[in-house]
């Protein structure tokens, strides 16, 4: 997610090289390259090879929700597998008092992720775009919208 936010901060400025993202985000470059391959295949990132190449968001940061990015990178946000299934294969499911709690937690997480875009998060990051990770401190507060 940090790599995507980094790309959102640089959106419209041309491709960003992997080693620059890795240095700013404190990620091993080989791991970052694996993530970029996954994100490119999912249509979230466009990559260009060569000396002037690098990575960029495939579309505007405002159009990429955290939900979409999370799905690609992490999979379901449900706290337990039984929440994902309509009829879980669990002996405790028929009278489970906790399943509705887990479902409510899952729905709340889904809603927060769906309501925020990469642009929303990039706008909240209070750090220079090109500062190395070791010398920065990030503070990010998410406040849920009242119902």
N, C-alpha and C positions, 0 to 999 in steps of 0.2 A: 504494500500500500504506500509505503514511503517513496518508493521509486515512481509510482504513478503520480503522487503529489508533487514530486520533484519535476516531473514532466509537465504537470499542470502549471507550475510556476514559470516554466520556460516556454509555455505554449505560444506559438506564433513567432518564435525566434529562431526557428530552424532546428535541425536534429541535434540531440545532446548525446555525447559519447558515453559509453558504458563506464569507462574508468572515472569520468567526472561524477556521474551519479553515484557510483560505488564509493568514491572518496567522501562525498558530501553526506551520504546516508549510512556510512559505516558498514557497508555490505561487501562480502567477498565478491569480486568481479565474476568468477565462474558461476556462482549461485545467481547473481543478478542476470547474467546472460541466459540461464535456464528460465528464469522468470519472464524475461523479455520474449523468449521464444513462445512460452505459453500465452502471454498477453497478445503477441502478434497473431497467433493462430486463432485466438478468440476475437480478433478484430478491434482490440482496444488500443494497440500500438502499431505504428508503421515504422519499419526499419529500413535503413539505407546503408549499403556497404561502401567502403572506400574512405579516403582521407577526410572528406567533408561529410562523411556519413554519421550515423548515430540513430537515435530513437526519438520519436515524437508521438504524441497522442494521435490516434487515427481520426478523431473528431474533437470538437471543442470540449473543454473540461466541464462546461455547464451541462453537457449532454451525456456525461458518464456518471451514473449514480454509484455511490459506495456499494450498494447492493449488487450491481452488475460486476464491479471489480472484485468484491468479496466472493461472489459465486465462482468466478474464474480461479481465484487464488486459493480460496479456503474450502469451497463447497458449502453445503447447507449450514446455516447459522443456528439451527436447532440445538438446544443444550444436550439433548439425548435423542438417540435414534427413534425411540418410541413416539416422539412428537412428529417426526417426519411421515410416519405411516398412518394411513386411515384406520386400518385395523391391525395394530401391532401384534406380533407373535410373541406375546409375553403373558405368562400365567397370572400376573397381577393386574393386567389391563382392565378387565371388566369392573373391578371395584377400586381402581387406583385413585386415591385422593390427590396424589401429587401430579398426575398427568395434566389436569387442567392448569395447574400452576406453571408447569414447564411450557405448556402451549401459550399461556399468556406472556411469559418471558420471551419465548420465541417470536411471537407476534410483535411485541414491543421492539425487539432488536431489528426485525425485518423492517418495521416502519421507520425507525431512525436511519437505517442504512438506505432505504428508498428515498427518504426526504432530503438527504444530503448528496451533493455532487462533489466531484474532485475540485471544482472551482471554489465551492464553499469552504472546503478544508484548506486549500492553498491560500485563500484570502485570509485565513485566521492564523497562519504560521507567521510568527514574528521573528524571522531570522533572515540574514542576508542570503541571497540565492547561492552564492558561491563560497560560503564559509565552510571550512572542514568540520566534520561532526565533532571532533574532539574539543573544539573551542566554543560550542554553542549550547545554549540551554533553551528548550522549547516548552512553552506553556500553551495548552490548548484546552479550552473548556467548552463542552457541548451542553447546551441547555435545551431540554426537550420543550417543544411548543405546547402550550396549554391546550387542553381539549375543550 
